Amino acid sequence: MKANIAAKNPIPVQVEQGKDYYWCACGNSKKQPLCDGAHKGTQFVPKKFTAQESKTVYFCACKQTKTPVTCDGSHKTL
């Protein structure tokens, strides 16, 4: 089963150093690109991302990235 495509562009998130973020892997979260628990009952599991520094991170929203949690440009082929 493939994840739902939440959007066809990455979503920029300002992250804080040392803070954990949970990337939505299923595509069903209403809080894209982060998990809101919508994966419950599926085989999908959110992926933990710990910010190494405070900066903008471009999280994948198409859920097709080969480098979860960040965008690798996979949305360009959808």
C-alpha contacts under 8 A as a table, 3 or more apart, distances in Angstrom:
res1	aa1	res2	aa2	distance
2	K	26	C	7.99
3	A	25	A	6.79
3	A	26	C	4.67
3	A	27	G	5.68
3	A	44	F	7.98
3	A	63	K	6.17
3	A	64	Q	7.73
4	N	26	C	6.05
4	N	27	G	4.57
4	N	28	N	6.61
4	N	62	C	7.47
4	N	63	K	7.11
5	I	8	K	7.11
5	I	27	G	5.66
5	I	61	A	6.74
5	I	62	C	4.47
5	I	63	K	6.03
5	I	64	Q	7.96
6	A	27	G	5.04
6	A	28	N	6.98
6	A	32	Q	7.34
6	A	61	A	5.43
6	A	62	C	5.58
6	A	63	K	7.45
7	A	10	P	7.50
7	A	61	A	5.13
7	A	62	C	5.25
8	K	61	A	6.50
8	K	62	C	5.29
8	K	75	H	5.28
8	K	76	K	7.63
8	K	78	L	7.63
9	N	60	C	7.31
9	N	61	A	6.29
9	N	62	C	6.91
9	N	75	H	6.43
10	P	58	Y	5.53
10	P	59	F	5.45
10	P	60	C	4.79
10	P	61	A	5.33
10	P	62	C	7.49
10	P	70	T	7.95
10	P	71	C	5.88
11	I	32	Q	7.87
11	I	33	P	6.55
11	I	58	Y	5.37
11	I	59	F	5.24
11	I	60	C	6.52
11	I	61	A	6.39
12	P	56	T	6.11
12	P	57	V	5.56
12	P	58	Y	4.38
12	P	59	F	6.20
13	V	56	T	5.42
13	V	57	V	5.36
13	V	58	Y	6.37
13	V	59	F	7.13
14	Q	54	S	7.22
14	Q	55	K	5.62
14	Q	56	T	4.35
14	Q	57	V	6.37
15	V	19	K	7.38
15	V	51	A	6.30
15	V	53	E	7.66
15	V	54	S	5.38
15	V	55	K	5.60
15	V	56	T	6.08
15	V	57	V	6.81
16	E	19	K	5.63
16	E	51	A	6.16
16	E	53	E	6.42
16	E	54	S	4.28
16	E	55	K	6.89
17	Q	50	T	7.76
17	Q	51	A	4.89
17	Q	52	Q	5.25
17	Q	53	E	4.11
17	Q	54	S	4.54
17	Q	55	K	7.98
18	G	50	T	6.15
18	G	51	A	5.32
18	G	52	Q	6.01
18	G	53	E	7.07
19	K	50	T	5.71
19	K	51	A	5.70
20	D	48	K	6.63
20	D	49	F	5.64
20	D	50	T	4.40
20	D	51	A	6.50
21	Y	34	L	7.12
21	Y	48	K	5.77
21	Y	49	F	5.04
21	Y	50	T	6.21
21	Y	51	A	7.78
22	Y	34	L	5.61
22	Y	35	C	5.67
22	Y	46	P	5.71
22	Y	47	K	5.41
22	Y	48	K	4.56
22	Y	49	F	6.05
23	W	33	P	5.93
23	W	34	L	4.46
23	W	35	C	5.52
23	W	46	P	5.37
23	W	47	K	5.15
23	W	48	K	6.37
23	W	49	F	7.11
23	W	59	F	7.71
23	W	69	V	6.23
24	C	27	G	6.11
24	C	28	N	7.62
24	C	29	S	6.42
24	C	32	Q	6.87
24	C	33	P	5.75
24	C	34	L	4.86
24	C	35	C	4.27
24	C	36	D	7.63
24	C	45	V	7.72
24	C	46	P	5.06
24	C	47	K	6.98
25	A	35	C	7.74
25	A	39	H	7.94
25	A	44	F	6.13
25	A	45	V	6.26
25	A	46	P	5.23
25	A	47	K	6.86
25	A	63	K	6.21
26	C	29	S	7.47
26	C	38	A	7.82
26	C	39	H	5.90
26	C	44	F	5.60
26	C	45	V	7.47
26	C	46	P	7.69
26	C	63	K	7.26
27	G	32	Q	7.70
27	G	61	A	7.31
27	G	62	C	7.50
27	G	63	K	6.56
28	N	38	A	5.74
28	N	39	H	6.87
29	S	32	Q	5.69
29	S	33	P	7.47
29	S	34	L	6.98
29	S	35	C	5.62
29	S	36	D	5.34
29	S	37	G	6.95
29	S	38	A	5.33
29	S	39	H	7.60
30	K	36	D	6.77
30	K	38	A	7.99
31	K	34	L	5.56
31	K	35	C	6.50
31	K	36	D	6.17
32	Q	35	C	6.92
32	Q	61	A	7.13
33	P	59	F	6.36
33	P	60	C	7.04
33	P	61	A	5.85
35	C	38	A	7.21
35	C	46	P	6.36
37	G	40	K	5.96
39	H	42	T	5.52
39	H	43	Q	7.60
39	H	44	F	5.86
39	H	45	V	6.79
39	H	46	P	7.90
40	K	44	F	7.86
47	K	68	P	7.58
47	K	69	V	7.05
49	F	69	V	7.24
51	A	54	S	6.80
57	V	70	T	7.27
58	Y	70	T	5.74
58	Y	71	C	6.04
59	F	69	V	5.66
59	F	70	T	4.39
59	F	71	C	5.54
60	C	63	K	5.94
60	C	64	Q	7.75
60	C	65	T	6.51
60	C	68	P	7.24
60	C	69	V	5.98
60	C	70	T	5.04
60	C	71	C	4.27
60	C	72	D	7.61
61	A	71	C	7.69
62	C	65	T	7.34
62	C	74	S	7.67
62	C	75	H	5.88
64	Q	74	S	6.01
64	Q	75	H	7.10
65	T	68	P	5.82
65	T	69	V	7.53
65	T	70	T	7.20
65	T	71	C	5.97
65	T	72	D	5.60
65	T	73	G	7.23
65	T	74	S	5.55
65	T	75	H	7.86
66	K	72	D	6.76
66	K	74	S	7.78
67	T	70	T	5.99
67	T	71	C	7.04
67	T	72	D	6.39
68	P	71	C	7.40
71	C	74	S	7.32
73	G	76	K	5.76
74	S	77	T	5.85
74	S	78	L	7.34
75	H	78	L	5.35
